[in-house]
Amino acid sequence: MAGSTMYAVKAQLLTLLQANSTLSSIQVTYGDSGEAMRRESIYLGDVISDSHTPEALASGRRRRVEDFTLNVEVFVQSKAAGQQECEQRAIVLANAVETVLADYPSLDDGVTGLMFAECSGMSMSTAEAGIDGPRVQVTVQVHVKARLQ
């Protein structure tokens, strides 16, 4: 019985994002690259609110439906550009993530049991980082639903 698709979804989404031509010059990683983060970076973040519910009420082993949100983090930091331009660039990259999800809602059939993965929302935060200029973080929330065997 499969316990979760969390890892498989992240791994397959990473493959699709790295193959996207819009993101070919962007650092796209499985997790936070910390000190090695570039000025434009995308990484797969936390999985939140993972729930499992029985697909049907029956005796014995029951199939479950897994439902969770995966955060995809988009970071842009720019010395030359101001906050407005930095936010604009971050949204361009976030939209590229959303486009990959729209084009591959089943993640190219790379995850057993996956029903869909879709963009369910975004949030944006902007701050000045001193001499390094503005830093923008856009969090793309990805809603995932899968059948667990």
N, C-alpha and C positions, 0 to 999 in steps of 0.2 A: 504494500500500500504506500503510495507516495505521500510524504509528509508535507511538502510544500513545493511550489514552483518558483519561489523567490529567486534563488540563485540562477536557475535556468533562464528566467525572464531577463534578469540583469545581463547575463552573459550574451544572450542572443541580441538584446537591444544594443549592447556595446558593439557587436559585430556589424549591425546595420548602420549605426551612427558613424563608425569608422569608415565604412564603405561609401558614405554619402559625399558626393562631390562638393557640395557647399561647405562641408566641414573638413575637407581634405587638409587644409593648412592649420587646423585648430587642434589643440591638445585635447583628446577625448580619452578618458581613462575610466577604469572600473570603479575606482574610489578616489578620495581626496589625495592629490599628489603633494600636499603640504608645501614645503619650501621649494619644491621643484615646479610649482604651478607657474604657468606662463601667463602673459598678459591677457590672453584669450584662452579660456579653458572650459571644458564641459566634463563633468564627472557624474557617475551614478551614485546617488546619495542614499538616504535612509528609506527603509520600507516601514510604512506606518499603518496602523489599524488593520492588521491582517486578521480576517475572520474566516472560520470554517463552519459551514452549515450543512446539515444532511440534505441530500438531494431529494430523498423520499423517506418517509417513515416506514420502516420495515424491520423485521428481525434479522439478526446476523450482521455480517459486514455491510456497511452502507457507504455508497459513494458520497463524497462531500463536494461542495462548491467552495472554492477559495476566492476571497475577495479582498484585495489590498490596494494601497496607493504607494507608488514608488516615486520618490522625488529625484528629478534630474536637475543638477545644479549647473547654471551657466554663469561664468564670471568674466567680466571685462574690466580691465584697468588701463587707463590711458593718461600719459603725461600731457600730450599735446592737445587732446580734445577736452572740451568742457563736459559738465555733467549731462547736458542734453544729448550731445553726440555720443557719449559713452552709453547712455540708456538706449539710444537708437540702435547702436551696434549690438548690444546685448539682446534686444528684442529680435533683431535679424537672426541671431544664432538660436534663440529660443524657438522662433518660427521654423527654423530648419529641423529642430527636434520634433516639433509638432507635425511637420510635413512627413518625416520618416514614419511616425506613428499612423498618420492618415493613409499613407501608401501601403503600409504593412500592418494592419490591425491584428493579424494573426502572427506577427513577427516572422513572416516568411515560412510559417509552419515549422519553426525550429524548436518549439516547446510542446512536448506531449501534454495533451489535455487543455491547452490554452484556448479559451473561448475568444477573448479579445484583450487588447491593450490600447487605450486611447487617452488623449490629452483631456483631463477633466478640469484644468485650471492652471493659472500662473500667479505668482506674486513677485514683486520687485522691490529691492532695497538699494538705496544709493547713499554713499558716504564719501567724504573727502578723506584721502589717505596722505595728507601732507604733500611732500615733494613728489610723491608718486602719482599725484592727480586723483581724479575720482575713481571709485571702485563700485561697480554695479553687480549685484547678484540677482539673477532671475531664477526662481524655482518653478520648474514645470512639473505639475502633478500628473502622474500617469496612473489611471485607474486600470487595474488588471483583474480579470475574472478567469478562473480555470476550474476544470473538473479534476478532482483527485480520485484516483482509482483505489 
